[in-house]
Amino acid sequence: MSVLDRMREVDVGEWIAERRGRLAAWSASAILAGAVAAGAWWWVSARWRPPPSIFDSPVDSVLSYFTTDDFNRLTVAERVKYVQEFIGRFRGMSQQDSAAAAAFLAGVTGKVREQLTQNVRILAKDIMAEGAERFVNLPESERAAFIDRWVADWFRFAEATATGKESTRTDAEIMAGAREEAVRGEERTKRRLAGRSLDSRGADRFLGFWESEVEPASTPREQAQISRFMDAVRTRMLTGK
């Protein structure tokens, strides 16, 4: 009897019933294999990528990371530190690295350039939004001291980033210098905008940066908190209150 004849004599229902347990195991194995394959694909193609080492990676690899969504998934502190460390490498960059950086930046166009610009906006917004959220949730009696610490910390960060050296100035010394500059800046603004209303002058002080960099990356809630915080910072800088 041929194999085909034997197959015709088999009761298909009986055959399935006898092998139901084995078929279920095969099905479960196939589903599990598919799930593992899908998980592996996600892990390779869709998972978050940590930043490349600032000092051990090619400069174009580091620069390209600034153009990714993965950069935005770092905390504010991690992004700020990464930028500061890159500037530190740039300060001591070799001629070869400088040429590589220049070539990379010259080639950043289209959507990649848009993403890089957006990442800068998001970082600026997140820095202010983080400070603003902490500020609005503090008791009134603690807000002035918080502003002083916040301003001093960012002045200290800017100085260390620019010079590569940690500032030795105290918070009080930093704030004294910042207030003097704020008053001089306010006087310059008054002279430049003489005859315009107080509201117009107030809008002018932050409007350019706000409209071009912060607002496009902010939610309405963040915009409200940042506006409130920045107004309090300005008042503190100019009046000490």
Sequence and secondary structure as in RCSB ss.txt:
>XXXX:A:sequence
MSVLDRMREVDVGEWIAERRGRLAAWSASAILAGAVAAGAWWWVSARWRPPPSIFDSPVDSVLSYFTTDDFNRLT
VAERVKYVQEFIGRFRGMSQQDSAAAAAFLAGVTGKVREQLTQNVRILAKDIMAEGAERFVNLPESERAAFIDRW
VADWFRFAEATATGKESTRTDAEIMAGAREEAVRGEERTKRRLAGRSLDSRGADRFLGFWESEVEPASTPREQAQ
ISRFMDAVRTRMLTGK
>XXXX:A:secstr
  HHHHHHHS HHHHHHHTHHHHHHHHHHHHHHHHHHHHHHHHHHTS      TTTS HHHHHHHTTSHHHHTS 
HHHHHHHHHHHHHHHHT  HHHHHHHHHHHHH  HHHHHHHHHHHHHHHHHHHHHHHHHHHTS HHHHHHHHHHH
HHHHHHHHHHHHHSS     HHHHHHHHHHHHHHHHHHHHHHTTTS HHHHHHHHHHHHIIIIIGGG  HHHHHH
HHHHHHHHHHHHHH  
